[in-house]
């Protein structure tokens, strides 16, 4: 954008006053823009850049003037609507709409209807705001520009005051410390009785299977690129990189002799480990985390075991009164299978330099500074919690028992293996629109202040290991949001931002006593 200097008496003759004297000294530059029916200006100094309005991630519990968070070259950028701040009528964004990025210690993008120009202003054209009547609170103005850019009067916004009044937490963001949360932070508090199995369940060809959670390293989506292994059997899909290490992939459909099927958006890779070895097993979909009483688990009848060493299925879980059968796969037996051994051997025998070239020259050093999170969705937005804080994940029953005088966000209670579990709708807790129940919704169970509490989410997507270098403080937009959603994983390469929830703040203090009574 080019700047054009103007004087109050003779526009078009830069740096010259009416009497011909040089006025370059003290000239100030302003960006002028339109919002609603008003023309505003801002001093050029704090303006970083002017951009098209980017795609945003919606933030629960944030002020209504916030559109959401955007990724601007690896930096999290709050996008704020000036129309909403000033109470103007909403208007859809168009080709002229821009975000003016202002840096007041924290870059912020303010959406304006259009940017007019950059003007150079003589100090004598700047007046104070005393004695004027305007649609805008004059406390948010630092002055008025008279007879500039073809306008009789342009209001100069003081963004420091505007931020302090609308986003007090942003104003003090630079001094805020964020308390780190480790993936295993709540592991010691988890209720893990010895007479239960914790399983990750998944589906292949319409049948439900499971692996004990101790043997599951993580659950990830299929990558865009899989490197094929030369001369490998059909069940060996190839090799992928997972956080800078090589991971062989095998198809469970091929292992079980089932018809092949192309991957889709629900397909997942369950990373199974045994000792120092890991293999990625491709599933049609991942369902949930189960806690199953051992009384509901039976050994696989010997006469049903497969021939040829394919004896991965060692137990059967009978759930829902026997109507739901889940076959438990032994990771130990899976690693003994010839197909998995073949995949591991092929990878180990391949020339590592060749693999590095095939994978695009990636450094295969193992990343150790990582955090493991469970990712779930509410609408289009992705959220995550430390995996150690999740006790289990269960289906939403057809009926919940509603309790009179319960907190507004409590949907009801369910009987979870003989214990009363209060269930809250996470959408209500975060101030989001409520949606109809669906088969993809799940209840995530947390232990909060000694109480097991379930939260309904739209979809549990995956278990993800995130380098801690990609986890940063979320912009602090309100008191409640700054506690509950204090961090976010900024996965720039994947064009994803995952908002990280601190489970200990999921229950508001005012609701703790009532929930304790429900659980009792």
C-alpha positions in Angstrom: 0.0 0.0 0.0 1.5 3.4 -1.0 1.3 6.3 1.4 0.2 9.8 0.1 1.0 12.8 2.3 -1.6 15.4 2.6 -1.9 18.8 4.2 -5.1 20.4 5.6 -5.3 23.3 3.1 -3.9 21.9 -0.2 -4.3 18.1 -0.6 -2.2 16.6 -3.4 0.8 18.8 -2.5 2.7 16.7 0.0 4.7 18.4 2.7 3.6 21.9 1.8 1.4 24.0 4.0 -0.9 26.8 2.7 1.9 29.3 3.1 4.4 27.0 1.4 6.4 26.1 4.5 8.0 22.7 4.8 5.8 20.5 7.1 7.6 17.1 6.8 8.8 17.4 10.4 6.3 15.7 12.7 4.1 14.2 9.9 2.3 11.1 11.1 1.0 8.2 9.1 -2.4 6.6 9.6 -4.3 3.6 8.1 -7.9 4.6 7.4 -10.7 2.0 7.2 -14.5 1.6 7.2 -16.6 -0.3 9.7 -20.3 0.0 9.6 -21.1 3.5 8.4 -18.1 5.1 10.1 -14.6 5.9 9.0 -11.8 5.2 11.4 -8.0 5.6 11.5 -5.2 4.0 13.4 -1.7 5.1 13.8 0.6 3.2 11.5 3.1 2.3 14.3 1.3 -0.7 15.8 -0.1 -2.0 12.4 1.9 -5.2 11.5 0.0 -6.0 8.3 -3.3 -6.1 6.6 -4.6 -9.5 5.4 -7.7 -11.2 4.0 -9.8 -12.7 6.8 -8.4 -16.2 7.3 -10.2 -19.4 8.4 -10.6 -19.5 12.1 -11.0 -22.0 14.9 -13.9 -21.1 17.2 -13.1 -20.7 20.9 -15.7 -21.6 23.5 -16.1 -19.3 26.5 -14.5 -16.4 24.6 -16.1 -12.9 24.3 -18.8 -12.8 21.5 -16.7 -10.2 19.6 -14.1 -12.9 18.9 -14.5 -14.6 15.6 -11.9 -17.3 16.5 -8.2 -18.1 16.2 -6.2 -18.2 13.0 -2.8 -19.5 12.1 -0.6 -16.7 10.7 2.7 -18.2 9.6 2.9 -20.4 12.7 1.6 -17.8 15.1 -1.8 -18.0 16.7 -3.8 -14.8 15.8 -7.1 -13.9 17.5 -9.5 -12.5 14.9 -11.9 -9.9 16.4 -15.0 -8.2 14.8 -15.0 -4.4 15.1 -18.7 -4.4 14.0 -19.6 -6.5 17.0 -17.4 -4.4 19.4 -19.3 -1.3 18.3 -22.7 -2.9 18.1 -23.1 -2.5 14.4 -25.4 -4.8 12.4 -23.7 -8.1 11.3 -22.6 -8.3 7.7 -21.2 -11.2 5.7 -17.6 -10.9 4.7 -16.8 -10.2 1.1 -13.8 -9.5 -1.2 -13.2 -6.1 0.4 -13.2 -7.4 4.0 -9.8 -7.3 5.7 -8.2 -8.0 9.0 -5.9 -5.2 10.3 -3.2 -6.9 12.4 -2.4 -4.7 15.4 0.5 -5.5 17.8 0.0 -4.4 21.3 2.3 -6.9 22.9 0.1 -9.6 21.4 -0.8 -9.5 17.6 -4.6 -9.2 17.1 -6.5 -9.1 13.8 -9.4 -6.7 13.7 -12.0 -7.3 11.0 -13.0 -4.2 9.1 -15.4 -3.8 6.1 -12.6 -2.3 3.9 -9.3 -0.5 4.2 -9.4 2.9 2.5 -5.8 4.2 2.4 -2.7 5.2 4.2 -2.5 8.9 4.8 0.1 11.3 6.0 -1.2 13.9 8.5 0.1 17.1 9.8 -0.2 17.3 13.6 -2.2 20.4 13.3 -5.0 18.3 11.6 -5.4 16.2 14.7 -7.8 17.4 17.4 -9.0 16.0 20.7 -12.4 14.4 21.1 -13.9 16.8 23.6 -17.2 18.3 22.7 -18.2 15.9 19.9 -21.1 13.6 19.6 -20.3 10.2 18.0 -21.8 6.8 17.7 -18.6 5.5 19.2 -17.6 5.8 22.9 -15.1 8.6 22.8 -13.1 7.0 25.6 -11.9 4.5 22.9 -10.7 7.4 20.6 -7.3 9.1 20.8 -8.3 12.0 18.5 -9.9 13.2 15.3 -8.4 13.8 11.9 -9.9 16.9 10.2 -10.1 17.3 6.4 -8.0 14.2 5.6 -8.5 11.8 2.7 -11.6 13.5 1.4 -13.3 13.2 4.8 -14.3 16.1 7.0 -13.7 14.0 10.1 -12.1 10.6 10.8 -12.1 9.0 14.3 -8.7 7.7 15.5 -9.1 4.5 17.4 -7.0 3.9 20.5 -6.5 0.1 20.2 -4.7 -0.1 23.5 -7.8 1.2 25.3 -10.1 -0.9 23.1 -8.2 -4.1 24.0 -8.1 -3.1 27.7 -11.9 -2.6 27.8 -13.0 -5.6 25.6 -10.2 -8.1 26.2 -8.6 -7.4 29.6 -7.0 -10.8 29.7 -5.2 -10.2 26.3 -3.9 -6.9 27.7 -1.9 -8.7 30.4 -1.2 -11.9 28.3 2.6 -11.2 27.9 3.1 -11.6 31.7 1.0 -14.8 32.1 2.6 -18.1 32.9 1.0 -21.3 31.8 1.2 -24.3 34.0 2.3 -27.4 32.1 0.3 -30.6 32.1 2.1 -33.9 31.7 0.5 -36.7 29.8 0.7 -38.9 32.9 -0.3 -36.1 35.3 -3.5 -37.8 36.5 -2.4 -41.4 36.1 -1.8 -41.9 39.8 -5.3 -40.6 40.6 -7.0 -42.9 38.1 -9.3 -45.5 39.5 -7.9 -48.7 38.0 -9.2 -51.7 39.9 -7.5 -55.0 39.2 -10.7 -56.9 38.3 -11.2 -54.9 35.1 -9.7 -54.8 31.6 -9.1 -51.5 29.9 -9.5 -52.0 26.1 -9.3 -49.9 22.9 -12.1 -51.2 20.7 -12.2 -50.9 16.9 -14.0 -52.3 13.9 -13.0 -54.4 10.9 -15.5 -55.7 8.4 -18.4 -55.1 10.8 -16.9 -57.1 13.7 -15.7 -55.4 16.9 -12.2 -56.2 18.2 -10.1 -54.8 21.0 -6.5 -54.6 22.3 -5.6 -53.9 25.9 -4.8 -50.2 26.4 -1.4 -50.9 27.8 -0.3 -52.3 24.4 -1.6 -49.4 22.4 0.9 -46.6 22.0 -1.4 -44.3 20.1 -4.0 -44.1 17.4 -3.4 -42.0 14.3 -4.9 -41.2 10.9 -3.5 -42.7 7.7 -0.8 -40.6 6.2 -1.0 -39.1 2.7 2.1 -41.1 1.8 3.0 -44.7 2.5 6.3 -46.1 1.2 5.9 -49.5 -0.2 8.2 -52.3 1.0 9.8 -54.2 -2.0 8.9 -57.9 -2.3 6.6 -57.8 0.8 3.4 -59.8 1.2 0.0 -58.3 0.6 -0.7 -57.8 4.3 2.4 -55.5 4.6 1.0 -52.2 3.4 4.4 -50.4 3.7 6.2 -47.9 5.9 5.3 -44.5 7.3 7.1 -42.0 9.5 5.6 -41.3 12.8 7.3 -38.4 14.6 10.7 -39.1 12.9 10.7 -42.9 13.3 9.9 -45.6 10.8 6.7 -47.6 11.4 5.7 -50.7 9.4 2.0 -50.9 8.6 0.0 -54.1 8.3 -3.6 -54.6 7.3 -5.8 -56.4 9.8 -8.2 -57.3 7.0 -5.4 -59.1 5.2 -4.3 -60.8 8.5 -7.8 -62.1 9.0 -8.3 -63.1 5.4 -11.1 -60.5 4.9 -11.9 -58.7 1.6 -9.8 -55.6 1.0 -11.4 -52.2 1.4 -10.1 -48.7 0.6 -9.3 -46.4 3.4 -11.7 -43.5 4.2 -12.0 -40.7 6.7 -12.9 -43.1 9.5 -9.9 -45.5 8.9 -7.3 -45.4 11.7 -3.9 -46.9 12.5 -3.6 -48.4 15.9 0.1 -48.4 16.9 0.8 -51.6 18.9 4.0 -52.0 20.9 5.8 -55.0 22.4 9.1 -54.2 24.0 11.1 -52.0 21.7 9.2 -53.0 18.6 6.1 -51.2 17.2 3.8 -51.9 14.3 0.9 -49.9 12.9 -2.3 -52.0 12.4 -4.8 -50.5 10.0 -8.4 -50.7 11.1 -11.7 -49.6 9.5 -12.5 -47.4 12.5 -11.8 -46.9 16.2 -14.8 -47.0 18.5 -14.1 -46.3 22.1 -12.1 -47.1 25.3 -13.8 -49.9 27.3 -13.5 -50.9 30.9 -14.8 -54.4 31.1 -15.2 -56.5 34.3 -13.2 -59.7 34.1 -16.3 -61.6 34.9 -17.5 -60.6 31.4 -14.4 -61.9 29.7 -14.0 -65.5 28.6 -11.1 -67.4 27.1 -11.3 -68.0 23.3 -12.5 -71.7 22.8 -9.5 -73.7 21.6 -11.5 -75.3 18.8 -12.2 -71.9 17.3 -8.6 -70.8 17.1 -7.3 -70.2 13.6 -4.7 -72.6 12.0 -1.2 -71.6 10.9 -0.3 -69.7 14.0 -3.0 -67.1 13.6 -4.1 -67.2 17.2 -4.3 -63.4 18.0 -7.8 -63.6 19.4 -7.4 -64.9 22.9 -10.5 -63.7 24.7 -14.1 -62.7 24.1 -16.0 -60.0 26.0 -19.7 -60.4 26.4 -21.3 -57.0 26.8 -24.9 -55.7 26.9 -26.1 -59.0 28.3 -24.3 -61.0 25.6 -25.8 -59.0 22.7 -22.4 -57.4 22.0 -19.3 -59.6 21.5 -15.9 -58.0 21.4 -12.9 -60.2 20.4 -9.7 -59.3 22.3 -6.5 -59.5 20.3 -3.2 -60.4 22.1 -0.4 -58.0 21.1 2.1 -60.8 22.1 0.5 -63.3 19.7 0.2 -60.7 17.0 3.9 -60.0 17.1 4.6 -63.7 16.7 2.5 -63.9 13.6 4.5 -64.4 10.4 3.0 -61.4 8.7 4.0 -59.0 11.4 7.5 -60.6 11.7 7.8 -60.2 8.0 7.0 -56.5 8.1 9.4 -55.9 11.0 12.2 -57.8 9.3 11.7 -56.1 5.9 12.0 -52.7 7.5 15.0 -53.7 9.6 16.8 -55.1 6.6 16.1 -52.2 4.2 18.9 -49.8 3.6 18.2 -46.9 6.1 19.7 -44.4 3.7 17.3 -45.5 1.0 14.4 -45.2 3.4 15.5 -41.7 4.4 15.6 -40.7 0.7 12.1 -42.3 0.1 10.7 -40.4 3.1 12.0 -37.1 1.9 15.3 -36.9 3.8 13.7 -36.9 7.2 15.9 -37.2 10.3 14.9 -40.5 12.0 16.1 -39.5 15.4 13.3 -40.4 18.0 11.6 -37.4 19.4 11.4 -37.6 23.2 9.8 -34.4 24.2 6.2 -35.2 23.4 2.8 -35.1 25.0 0.1 -37.7 24.3 -3.4 -36.3 24.0 -6.9 -37.7 23.1 -8.4 -35.6 20.3 -12.2 -35.2 20.1 -14.5 -32.9 18.2 -17.3 -30.6 18.9 -18.7 -29.6 15.6 -15.8 -28.6 13.3 -13.4 -27.8 16.1 -10.9 -30.1 17.6 -10.1 -30.3 21.3 -7.7 -32.5 23.3 -7.0 -33.7 26.8 -4.0 -35.5 28.3 -4.4 -39.2 27.8 -3.6 -39.8 31.4 -6.7 -37.9 32.5 -9.1 -40.0 30.6 -10.4 -42.9 32.6 -12.5 -44.4 29.8 -14.7 -43.7 26.8 -18.1 -45.2 26.5 -21.1 -45.0 24.2 -24.0 -42.7 25.0 -27.0 -44.8 26.2 -30.4 -44.3 24.6 -31.8 -43.0 27.9 -30.2 -41.0 30.7 -31.9 -40.7 34.0 -32.7 -37.0 34.5 -32.3 -35.5 37.9 -34.4 -32.5 39.1 -32.5 -29.4 40.2 -29.2 -30.6 38.7 -26.8 -28.0 37.2 -27.9 -26.8 33.8 -25.1 -28.6 31.9 -25.9 -32.0 33.5 -27.8 -34.2 31.1 -28.5 -36.9 33.7 -26.9 -39.9 35.3 -26.1 -43.4 34.1 -25.3 -46.7 35.8 -21.8 -47.6 34.9 -21.1 -51.0 36.2 -23.0 -50.4 39.4 -21.8 -46.9 40.1 -23.8 -43.7 39.4 -22.0 -41.5 36.8 -23.2 -37.9 36.4 -23.1 -37.0 32.7 -22.6 -33.5 31.4 -23.0 -32.2 27.8 -19.6 -30.6 27.0 -21.3 -28.4 24.4 -23.5 -26.9 27.2 -20.4 -26.5 29.5 -18.6 -24.6 26.8 -21.5 -22.4 25.8 -21.9 -24.1 22.4 -25.2 -24.9 20.5 -26.7 -28.3 21.5 -27.1 -30.9 18.8 -29.2 -34.0 18.5 -27.8 -37.3 19.8 -26.0 -39.5 17.2 -24.3 -42.9 17.1 -20.9 -41.2 16.9 -21.1 -39.4 20.2 -19.2 -40.7 23.1 -19.0 -40.1 26.9 -15.4 -39.3 28.1 -15.0 -40.1 31.7 -12.7 -38.1 33.9 -11.8 -38.2 37.6 -12.3 -34.6 38.9 -11.9 -33.7 42.5 -12.3 -37.3 43.4 -15.6 -37.6 41.4 -15.9 -39.7 38.2 -17.8 -37.5 35.7 -18.7 -38.1 32.1 -18.8 -35.5 29.3 -20.6 -36.1 26.0 -18.5 -35.1 22.9 -19.5 -35.3 19.3 -16.7 -37.7 18.2 -13.5 -39.1 19.6 -11.1 -38.9 16.7 -7.6 -40.2 17.7 -4.8 -40.4 20.2 -2.0 -38.1 19.1 1.6 -37.5 20.3 2.4 -33.9 19.9 5.9 -32.4 20.3 5.9 -30.0 23.2 7.5 -27.4 21.0 4.2 -27.2 19.1 2.2 -26.6 22.3 1.8 -23.0 23.3 -0.2 -20.7 25.5 -3.6 -20.0 24.0 -4.6 -16.3 23.9 -6.3 -15.4 27.2 -9.7 -14.1 26.2 -11.8 -14.5 29.4 -11.2 -15.6 32.9 -12.9 -19.0 32.5 -11.4 -19.7 29.1 -7.9 -18.8 30.3 -8.2 -21.6 32.9 -10.1 -24.3 31.0 -8.5 -23.7 27.5 -5.1 -22.3 28.5 -3.1 -24.2 25.9 -3.3 -25.2 22.3 -1.4 -27.5 19.9 -0.5 -25.5 16.8 0.1 -28.1 14.1 1.0 -25.7 11.3 2.2 -28.4 8.9 -1.2 -30.1 9.2 -3.1 -26.8 9.2 -4.7 -27.9 12.5 -5.1 -26.1 15.8 -6.2 -28.4 18.7 -7.5 -26.5 21.8 -6.3 -28.3 24.9 -8.7 -28.6 27.8 -7.5 -28.8 31.4 -10.0 -31.4 32.9 -9.7 -30.2 36.5 -11.6 -27.0 35.4 -14.4 -28.8 33.6 -16.6 -28.7 36.6 -17.4 -25.1 37.7 -16.9 -24.6 41.5 -20.5 -23.7 42.0 -21.5 -27.2 40.6 -19.1 -29.3 42.6 -21.4 -29.9 45.7 -24.4 -30.7 43.5 -22.5 -33.2 41.4 -21.1 -34.9 44.6 -24.7 -35.3 45.8 -25.7 -36.9 42.4 -22.8 -39.3 42.5 -23.7 -40.3 46.0 
